Amino acid sequence: MATFVLIHGAGDVGWYWHLVEAELRARGHDTVAPDLPCADDSAGLPEYADAVAAAIGDRTDLVVVAQSFGGFTAPLVCDRVAVKLMVLVAPMIPAPAEAPADYWVNTGFGQEATEEYADEIALFYPDVPPELAAEALKRAPAQSEARAGEPSPLRAWPDVPTRVLICRDDRLFPPSYLRRVAGERLGIDPDEIDGGHTPALSRPRELADRLVAYAAEQGLRGDH
């Protein structure tokens, strides 16, 4: 049995993962999906990693899964606890000591063709059922940027098997952009899934299938 440690993105909460959690638990796995202190101006990446580590407690056989900006927190968690696998979904992929605020310029964001979208639903949730998209926006806290200019405490990418899963219809991070960044920064050829930037809401079963398959490759199978 794996414990899937699910890290949400910027301006979000652990609820983002609730449909995926149900799917993973139905397959005999454990899950943890903490709320990060997104709205707290005093909290930075170390405090985000603290929140995840505290939620993990003494659980073992960990698969850390990070969505979007959660990619900055995931490798810090892997430096603190023993992790079997890290999976980055529609992610930001930080370089050592990189400040989140510098990520966009450093990765050449915008080099690939991007479009302007009228609102958050059109950008983040275009393929999410309307009632779920509305609930996601209702629950979303403001994302503090007070410490976004601080360098990440990440010294080197952790020695943990890593998979990158990109979304074919992602309007925020186009597939061509993420393929390039994953190749440049991790030497990884990403896997792909259908859908937009938030597959945990639009395609929870398909995403869970991918995560369970990745875990099985590491010898972690459900308990029933």
NORNORTA-V373382 format. One line per field, one symbol per residue. phi: phi as a letter, one per 40 degrees, with the letter a starting at -180 (. if undefined). psi: psi as a letter, one per 30 degrees, with the letter a starting at -180 (. if undefined). Layout:
phi = ???
psi = ???
This chain:
phi = .cbccbbcccfabcddccccdccccccgbcbbbccccdcccccbdccccdccccccgbcbfcbcbbbfcdcccdcccccbbcbcabbbbfccbccdgccdcccccccgdhcccbbcbcacccccbcbcddccccccccccccccbcbccccccccacccbdbbbbbbcbcccbddccccccccccbgbcccbbchccbccbcacccccdcccccccccgbbcca
psi = kljjjjklakhalffegeeeeeeeefgglllkilklhefjffkaeeeeeeeeeeeebglahkjkkkkcfffeeefeeffeljkekkkkkhlkjllkgkkeffeeeeghkfelkllkkeleeeeehfgkkeeeeeeeeefklkjkgegffkkkgkelklikkkkkjlkfgjfejkeeeeeeeeeeefgkjlllkllafiffeeheeeeeeeeeeeeefggjllg.
